[in-house]
Amino acid sequence: QVQLVESGGGLVQAGDSLRLSCAASGRPVSTVTMAWFRQAPGKERDFVAGITWSGGRTNYTDAVKGRFTIDRDYTKSMVYLQMNSLKPEDTAVYYCALRWKLTVTIRIQSNEYDYWGQGTQVTVSA
């Protein structure tokens, strides 16, 4: 069983930065993929960024490229999402997710991930 716990959300102004953290219980095996998704009110849960645990390959949705950075700390079993130049449209609940099976491409569909955190709210005011 894996537990994921997010932290770091909050209320900020447009242009500000936030760093989200996700703590994974135990030490994720090398084959997993970690990802951040977000869900705004009334909308589906969308892929934001993903990273392979072993090799650090990354993938980002176009809306956050150049502004967000995903990273992991293998020794601490942590995954981070550095969010810069935040926009009001980034407002959502952000979820950390883990997928056991490694694939050539980082999966972006939420139903392909096996474990989820409880989410952390990010609110960006104009």
Secondary structure, 3 states (H helix, E strand, C coil): CCCEEEECCEEEECCCCEEEEEEECCCCCCCCEEEEEEECCCCCEEEEEEEECCCCCEEECHHHCCCEEEEEEHHHCEEEEEECCCCHHHCEEEEEEEECCCCCCCCCCHHHCCEECCCEEEEEEC
